[in-house]
């Protein structure tokens, strides 16, 4: 199942993988971050994260992060001219 959550903390495990802590609909969860966020790979506190459970429920993952504070600029499309 894929759900959205809110990022609140992260740590590195013994082999250097980033473990992300997020609030999800099921409560607080810790999952491995699959897709890095930016150069240093640390999401900003309060960002929305895409949380998913794998076939083995023992290994949940964070697929990515959403920055809902960014807005796209409006541009004229070539097909509208």
ChimeraX attribute file (.defattr): number of C-alpha atoms within 10 A of each C-alpha:
attribute: neighborCount
match mode: 1-to-1
recipient: residues
	/A:1	9
	/A:2	13
	/A:3	13
	/A:4	18
	/A:5	24
	/A:6	21
	/A:7	25
	/A:8	16
	/A:9	16
	/A:10	19
	/A:11	14
	/A:12	11
	/A:13	10
	/A:14	7
	/A:15	6
	/A:16	8
	/A:17	12
	/A:18	19
	/A:19	18
	/A:20	23
	/A:21	21
	/A:22	26
	/A:23	19
	/A:24	18
	/A:25	11
	/A:26	8
	/A:27	8
	/A:28	13
	/A:29	16
	/A:30	20
	/A:31	20
	/A:32	20
	/A:33	24
	/A:34	14
	/A:35	12
	/A:36	15
	/A:37	14
	/A:38	8
	/A:39	6
	/A:40	7
	/A:41	12
	/A:42	17
	/A:43	21
	/A:44	14
	/A:45	12
	/A:46	14
	/A:47	16
	/A:48	21
	/A:49	24
	/A:50	19
	/A:51	27
	/A:52	19
	/A:53	15
	/A:54	12
	/A:55	9
	/A:56	7
	/A:57	10
	/A:58	9
	/A:59	12
	/A:60	19
	/A:61	22
	/A:62	27
	/A:63	16
	/A:64	17
	/A:65	22
	/A:66	14
	/A:67	12
	/A:68	8
	/A:69	6
	/A:70	7
	/A:71	7
	/A:72	5
	/A:73	5
	/A:74	6
	/A:75	6
	/A:76	7
	/A:77	7
	/A:78	6
	/A:79	5
	/A:80	5
	/A:81	5
